[in-house]
């Protein structure tokens, strides 16, 4: 499970960096590398979203286990 958590964290960080680039410079790195809304770009966006959800689950699990 630790491997999945670390992988999810890496993809979430990539997504955060991409959103930061969009917000600061109006530059979408994923679209630049893989094409604007190409199949590969969409897959990456979906993977980042799923990883974000995994991280939400991890966050709440740690909150629950701390009590």
C-alpha positions as CSV (number, residue, x, y, z in Angstrom):
1,X,0.0,0.0,0.0
2,X,2.9,2.4,0.7
3,X,3.9,2.2,-3.0
4,X,0.4,3.3,-4.1
5,X,0.4,6.1,-1.6
6,X,3.8,7.4,-2.8
7,X,2.8,7.1,-6.4
8,X,-0.5,9.0,-5.7
9,X,1.5,11.7,-3.9
10,X,3.9,12.1,-6.9
11,X,1.0,12.5,-9.3
12,X,-0.7,14.9,-7.0
13,X,2.4,17.0,-6.8
14,X,2.7,17.0,-10.6
15,X,-0.9,18.2,-10.8
16,X,-0.3,20.9,-8.3
17,X,2.8,22.1,-10.2
18,X,0.7,22.1,-13.4
19,X,-2.1,24.1,-11.8
20,X,0.5,26.6,-10.4
21,X,1.9,27.0,-13.9
22,X,-1.6,27.6,-15.3
23,X,-2.4,30.1,-12.6
24,X,0.9,32.0,-12.8
25,X,1.8,31.9,-16.5
26,X,-1.3,30.6,-18.3
27,X,0.9,27.6,-19.3
28,X,-0.5,24.0,-19.2
29,X,2.6,21.8,-19.1
30,X,0.5,18.6,-19.7
31,X,-1.2,20.0,-22.8
32,X,2.2,21.3,-24.1
33,X,3.8,17.9,-23.7
34,X,1.0,15.6,-24.7
35,X,-1.4,17.7,-26.8
36,X,-4.3,19.9,-25.9
37,X,-7.0,17.5,-24.6
38,X,-5.4,14.6,-26.5
39,X,-6.3,11.1,-25.2
40,X,-3.0,10.9,-23.3
41,X,-3.6,14.4,-21.7
42,X,-7.0,13.3,-20.6
43,X,-5.6,10.1,-19.1
44,X,-3.0,12.0,-17.2
45,X,-5.7,14.4,-15.9
46,X,-7.8,11.5,-14.8
47,X,-4.9,9.8,-13.1
48,X,-4.1,13.0,-11.2
49,X,-7.7,13.3,-10.1
50,X,-7.8,9.7,-8.9
51,X,-4.5,10.2,-7.0
52,X,-6.0,13.3,-5.4
53,X,-8.9,11.2,-4.2
54,X,-6.6,8.6,-2.9
55,X,-4.7,11.3,-0.9
56,X,-8.0,12.6,0.5
57,X,-8.7,9.1,1.8
58,X,-5.2,8.8,3.3
59,X,-5.6,12.3,4.9
60,X,-8.9,11.3,6.6
61,X,-7.6,7.9,7.6
62,X,-4.7,9.6,9.4
63,X,-7.0,12.0,11.1
64,X,-9.2,9.2,12.3
65,X,-6.3,7.0,13.5
66,X,-4.7,9.9,15.4
67,X,-7.6,10.0,17.8
